[in-house]
């Protein structure tokens, strides 16, 4: 059985769990990271020298990096659906997956989430938070425009492109802040929220 290391409230672990749920793949999850520890042990560092979650082990094959894991599982178990068969559609999905990680999350949304959810109010930097909110809002306008025709990031059908984005935008809509309207993104979030696997894995209070 597929084994997944990582705490269930991690955005990156949620990507992997959500992909498994969409596929209908059985798995065992082991709590790891933050309050659970584990990641600093020699045994875990042999799996992932970065000491981060998630990590999977699949019939002896060990893989880390959340988006790489989602791609691997989609290619192995959901070719033609989560993993688009058409090369151009698959490349477009890859693009959004990479952009979510390197632009949206790394350049603003992670800071918004960590400040508002995991940093005590007395320790927050209001100027840094404001700058992170503005960077995130600008990036999300790009997503909003891409969704102007409805559907999903990879076209009409749900694909692996939507998994990293869907996990991330819950961190935007789940915190208390003033947001300018992004109607296409809001409609997309509602479409994702209608998916049972998204509700089971992602749509929980942020911690």
C-alpha positions in Angstrom: 0.0 0.0 0.0 1.1 3.6 -0.7 2.6 5.2 2.4 2.5 9.0 2.9 4.4 10.9 5.6 3.0 14.2 6.6 0.5 16.1 8.8 -2.9 16.5 7.4 -3.0 20.3 7.8 0.0 20.9 5.5 -0.8 22.5 2.2 1.7 20.3 0.5 0.5 17.1 2.1 -3.1 18.0 1.2 -2.1 18.0 -2.4 -1.0 14.4 -2.3 -4.0 13.2 -0.1 -6.4 15.0 -2.4 -4.9 13.4 -5.5 -5.2 10.0 -3.8 -8.8 10.6 -3.0 -9.7 11.8 -6.5 -8.1 8.6 -7.9 -9.6 6.4 -5.3 -6.2 5.1 -4.2 -5.8 3.4 -0.8 -3.0 4.8 1.3 -1.5 4.8 4.8 -0.7 8.3 6.3 1.9 8.8 9.0 1.8 12.0 11.0 5.1 13.9 10.6 6.3 17.5 10.7 5.8 20.4 13.2 4.3 19.1 16.4 4.7 15.5 15.4 8.4 15.6 14.8 9.7 12.6 12.9 11.3 14.7 10.1 14.5 15.3 12.0 15.2 11.6 12.6 18.0 9.8 10.7 15.4 7.4 9.4 13.3 10.1 7.9 16.3 12.0 6.5 17.2 8.9 4.6 13.9 9.2 2.9 14.1 13.0 2.4 17.3 14.8 3.2 15.4 18.1 3.3 13.5 17.0 6.4 10.2 18.2 4.9 6.8 16.7 4.2 5.4 15.0 2.3 7.3 11.9 1.3 5.7 8.8 -0.2 6.9 5.2 -0.5 5.2 3.2 -3.3 6.4 -0.4 -3.6 9.9 0.6 -2.5 10.0 3.8 -4.6 10.6 6.9 -2.4 9.6 10.3 -3.7 9.5 13.8 -2.2 8.3 17.2 -3.5 4.5 17.5 -3.4 3.9 18.5 -7.0 6.3 15.8 -8.3 4.3 13.3 -6.2 1.0 14.5 -7.6 2.4 14.1 -11.2 3.7 10.6 -10.4 0.4 9.4 -8.9 -1.6 11.0 -11.7 0.6 9.5 -14.4 0.5 6.0 -12.8 -3.1 5.8 -11.8 -5.1 8.5 -13.8 -3.6 8.8 -17.2 -6.1 10.5 -19.5 -7.9 12.2 -16.7 -5.8 13.9 -13.9 -2.8 13.3 -16.2 -3.8 14.8 -19.6 -3.0 12.5 -22.5 -2.6 15.5 -24.9 1.0 16.8 -24.6 0.0 20.5 -24.8 -2.7 20.2 -22.2 -0.3 18.3 -19.9 2.4 21.0 -20.4 -0.1 23.7 -19.5 -1.1 21.8 -16.4 2.6 21.5 -15.5 3.0 25.2 -16.0 0.2 26.0 -13.5 1.6 23.5 -11.0 5.0 25.1 -11.1 3.6 28.6 -11.0 1.6 27.8 -7.9 4.7 26.7 -6.1 7.3 29.2 -7.3 5.2 32.4 -7.7 1.8 32.3 -5.9 2.9 30.4 -2.8 6.5 31.4 -2.5 6.0 35.1 -3.3 3.2 36.1 -1.0 0.5 33.6 -0.1 2.7 31.6 2.2 3.6 34.7 4.1 -0.1 35.7 4.3 -1.1 32.3 5.7 1.8 32.0 8.2 1.2 35.5 9.5 -2.5 35.3 9.9 -2.8 31.7 11.0 0.5 30.7 12.7 2.0 33.9 14.0 0.7 35.5 17.3 -0.8 39.0 16.7 1.9 40.7 18.8 4.6 39.2 16.7 3.2 40.2 13.3 4.8 42.7 10.9 1.9 44.7 9.5 4.0 46.3 6.7 5.3 42.9 5.6 1.8 41.4 5.8 0.4 44.2 3.7 3.0 43.7 1.1 2.4 40.0 1.0 -1.3 40.5 0.6 -0.8 42.9 -2.3 1.6 40.5 -4.1 -0.8 37.6 -3.6 -3.8 39.6 -4.9 -1.8 40.6 -8.0 -1.0 36.9 -8.7 -4.5 35.8 -8.1 -5.7 38.3 -10.7 -3.7 36.3 -13.2 -5.6 33.1 -12.1 -8.9 35.0 -12.2 -8.2 36.0 -15.8 -7.2 32.5 -16.7 -10.6 31.2 -15.4 -12.7 33.8 -17.2 -14.2 31.2 -19.5 -15.2 28.9 -16.6 -14.1 25.4 -16.1 -10.7 24.6 -14.6 -7.1 25.6 -15.1 -6.4 22.8 -17.6 -9.6 23.5 -19.6 -13.1 22.2 -19.1 -12.0 19.1 -17.1 -10.5 18.8 -13.7 -6.8 17.8 -14.0 -3.7 17.7 -11.9 -3.3 21.4 -12.5 -6.1 22.1 -10.1 -4.8 20.2 -7.2 -1.9 22.5 -6.1 -4.0 25.6 -6.9 -7.0 24.4 -5.1 -5.0 23.6 -2.0 -3.4 27.0 -2.0 -6.4 29.2 -2.6 -8.2 27.7 0.4 -5.4 29.5 2.4 -6.5 32.8 0.7 -10.3 32.4 1.2 -9.9 30.8 4.6 -8.2 33.7 6.4 -9.8 36.9 7.6 -8.8 39.9 5.4 -10.4 42.4 3.0 -10.3 40.9 -0.5 -11.1 42.7 -3.7 -13.7 40.7 -5.8 -12.2 38.0 -8.0 -15.4 36.5 -9.5 -13.9 33.9 -11.7 -11.6 32.6 -8.9 -14.5 32.7 -6.4 -16.7 30.6 -8.8 -13.7 28.2 -9.3 -13.4 27.8 -5.5 -17.1 27.0 -5.3 -16.7 24.4 -8.1 -13.8 22.8 -6.2 -15.8 22.8 -3.0 -18.5 20.7 -4.7 -16.0 17.9 -5.1 -16.3 15.4 -2.2 -12.5 14.7 -2.1 -11.8 18.5 -1.8 -14.2 18.7 1.1 -12.7 15.7 2.9 -9.1 16.8 2.5 -8.8 20.5 2.1 -11.9 22.4 3.3 -11.2 22.5 7.0 -10.5 25.4 9.3 -6.9 26.6 8.9 -4.4 25.6 11.5 
